[in-house]
């Protein structure tokens, strides 16, 4: 069982850069662990810390202005490798949702499989969110998974987002795909027999 | 009126959950040491076994050193990951090809090479370059660790069916142009997100004329335009490649398999969600100048200006050039090269090593350039030695190392130092990919060879 996701109201951390790849999210040299824990501290490692390990003042996560459980990023977020460590790192750093106008496929699946909600918004909405945070870093974003809506609190900027009914149900119930697939092993076995016969 | 992709995907769909999420049956699962330990830990904590252990094959590749493989791995974390893979395989009865043994190598090189990868299969691995196997006519794609666990637990994963795209490459390639140039050209045209949401079939006369290894280079990098995977319909070239390989069917079973595989093609009236046609004559030897694989140009071209209209794109372009230490409008030719890396699941196969060796034969390594030639597998290494490539390379001042993923993602010792320029035949030029601060220029083996003997970015046709 994972944490259930229903509604989230939070400030947001803005990262208005396009094509943020998984090597930036979590560099390969931090992939050597054999557990899922501890990746959060190395999230955006080389953007966040200098070579001596000191925080870089100009990076958003190090700025006292920004905080929150929502990460907002430019389009094509999470491109590159299939490393689920990227989703673990973002979740491990305390984020529960990532907002962008476009997500790379594998990252999107990995996020969903870890209770981290990827919210795809229009280019216009993304620009509005960036502008709102720029104007007031304390502005809150509300994500309602049941209604499938995202809004900038206190404004008319509101939009519906897409998610498949199955994934939505999984997130809302904190349900796990492995449990489900194991529960249908019988059906899978029948499928194997059928496939064998058709050859 | 079905596409090849539809045919294979639909034949492997056990059930559809909500009109979109498919329970997809997986014929072959490959695993390596980086993305599998948490999946095995998950199985253990649930108290479940591996469902179909004979359909799973493992090879350590990401962390392994490319020198002195007979010695224990020095980096303790790397050693732990490899040992964990070995233990997980032993406990669950899964076949593993250990370091420094006959079948070891980069998982995407050894799958086809051993004949484990076959047309019509569904194949997954916790690695985005699983798309490589599509060159043999399979639906193969990368997955995350949760999905690795799903596949181990049930031989199935849950995935939405992607849309379909066909990229036709037609006509004859210019001299000095190789398959790496084709795919870098395509990604430069479509962009790093141009294939997102799609599964790509590569077709056309140019693709048909390529060897299986050259086709692998193309399918390998389909992920770099965001595509779920890439594939090429199997043909006689495919069957000739697979025949007599260790795990390929034999005798009567082989004949039956070829009869079955011969039917694997998109119907003439198949409709794709998107179709793109590329003229082979437009493709030049390519190189990247930026920090994503879509930032590629002809070697003889100048670095383009950013699109003025798009603020975000302009910011990203500027950031990339600042990282690379390049300026808009500069020529790529003549730029200093400090390192050359030949290897990876993109261009670490024997044909790549042959092409590189042929190009440097009789010349000498340029002074000041460090060159790492890393075979994609133990078998590629063996062939390179047997065919005399190692000797020719040695005479020219180059060293043939031992197989592994190496400097493609620099998880082992093979890291490019900060600020240094590397021409790499691998697949990603992201910031820090080859080491913190490393500056990567992606290219094919011929451009790499030209740089290795001149010390600067050089059009291989001018060598």
Boltz contact constraints between the chains, C-beta under 6 A:
constraints:
  - contact:
      token1: [A, 18]
      token2: [B, 312]
      max_distance: 6.0
  - contact:
      token1: [A, 18]
      token2: [B, 316]
      max_distance: 6.0
  - contact:
      token1: [A, 19]
      token2: [B, 192]
      max_distance: 6.0
  - contact:
      token1: [A, 19]
      token2: [B, 292]
      max_distance: 6.0
  - contact:
      token1: [A, 21]
      token2: [B, 430]
      max_distance: 6.0
  - contact:
      token1: [A, 23]
      token2: [B, 430]
      max_distance: 6.0
  - contact:
      token1: [A, 23]
      token2: [B, 433]
      max_distance: 6.0
  - contact:
      token1: [A, 27]
      token2: [B, 432]
      max_distance: 6.0
  - contact:
      token1: [A, 28]
      token2: [B, 409]
      max_distance: 6.0
  - contact:
      token1: [A, 28]
      token2: [B, 411]
      max_distance: 6.0
  - contact:
      token1: [A, 31]
      token2: [B, 34]
      max_distance: 6.0
  - contact:
      token1: [A, 32]
      token2: [B, 77]
      max_distance: 6.0
  - contact:
      token1: [A, 32]
      token2: [B, 81]
      max_distance: 6.0
  - contact:
      token1: [A, 34]
      token2: [B, 37]
      max_distance: 6.0
  - contact:
      token1: [A, 34]
      token2: [B, 84]
      max_distance: 6.0
  - contact:
      token1: [A, 36]
      token2: [B, 38]
      max_distance: 6.0
  - contact:
      token1: [A, 46]
      token2: [B, 432]
      max_distance: 6.0
  - contact:
      token1: [A, 74]
      token2: [B, 312]
      max_distance: 6.0
  - contact:
      token1: [A, 76]
      token2: [B, 193]
      max_distance: 6.0
  - contact:
      token1: [A, 79]
      token2: [B, 192]
      max_distance: 6.0
  - contact:
      token1: [A, 81]
      token2: [B, 128]
      max_distance: 6.0
  - contact:
      token1: [A, 82]
      token2: [B, 126]
      max_distance: 6.0
  - contact:
      token1: [A, 82]
      token2: [B, 127]
      max_distance: 6.0
  - contact:
      token1: [A, 82]
      token2: [B, 128]
      max_distance: 6.0
  - contact:
      token1: [A, 82]
      token2: [B, 142]
      max_distance: 6.0
  - contact:
      token1: [A, 82]
      token2: [B, 144]
      max_distance: 6.0
  - contact:
      token1: [A, 84]
      token2: [B, 144]
      max_distance: 6.0
  - contact:
      token1: [A, 84]
      token2: [B, 145]
      max_distance: 6.0
  - contact:
      token1: [A, 104]
      token2: [B, 226]
      max_distance: 6.0
  - contact:
      token1: [A, 105]
      token2: [B, 196]
      max_distance: 6.0
  - contact:
      token1: [A, 105]
      token2: [B, 228]
      max_distance: 6.0
  - contact:
      token1: [A, 106]
      token2: [B, 142]
      max_distance: 6.0
  - contact:
      token1: [A, 110]
      token2: [B, 144]
      max_distance: 6.0
  - contact:
      token1: [A, 113]
      token2: [B, 146]
      max_distance: 6.0
  - contact:
      token1: [A, 164]
      token2: [B, 18]
      max_distance: 6.0
  - contact:
      token1: [A, 164]
      token2: [B, 20]
      max_distance: 6.0
  - contact:
      token1: [A, 164]
      token2: [B, 21]
      max_distance: 6.0
  - contact:
      token1: [A, 165]
      token2: [B, 18]
      max_distance: 6.0
  - contact:
      token1: [A, 166]
      token2: [B, 17]
      max_distance: 6.0
  - contact:
      token1: [A, 166]
      token2: [B, 18]
      max_distance: 6.0
  - contact:
      token1: [A, 166]
      token2: [B, 21]
      max_distance: 6.0
  - contact:
      token1: [A, 177]
      token2: [B, 150]
      max_distance: 6.0
  - contact:
      token1: [A, 177]
      token2: [B, 158]
      max_distance: 6.0
  - contact:
      token1: [A, 178]
      token2: [B, 149]
      max_distance: 6.0
  - contact:
      token1: [A, 178]
      token2: [B, 150]
      max_distance: 6.0
  - contact:
      token1: [A, 178]
      token2: [B, 153]
      max_distance: 6.0
  - contact:
      token1: [A, 181]
      token2: [B, 150]
      max_distance: 6.0
  - contact:
      token1: [A, 181]
      token2: [B, 153]
      max_distance: 6.0
  - contact:
      token1: [A, 181]
      token2: [B, 154]
      max_distance: 6.0
  - contact:
      token1: [A, 181]
      token2: [B, 156]
      max_distance: 6.0
  - contact:
      token1: [A, 182]
      token2: [B, 48]
      max_distance: 6.0
  - contact:
      token1: [A, 182]
      token2: [B, 153]
      max_distance: 6.0
  - contact:
      token1: [A, 182]
      token2: [B, 154]
      max_distance: 6.0
  - contact:
      token1: [A, 185]
      token2: [B, 154]
      max_distance: 6.0
  - contact:
      token1: [A, 188]
      token2: [B, 14]
      max_distance: 6.0
  - contact:
      token1: [A, 188]
      token2: [B, 154]
      max_distance: 6.0
  - contact:
      token1: [A, 188]
      token2: [B, 156]
      max_distance: 6.0
  - contact:
      token1: [A, 191]
      token2: [B, 14]
      max_distance: 6.0
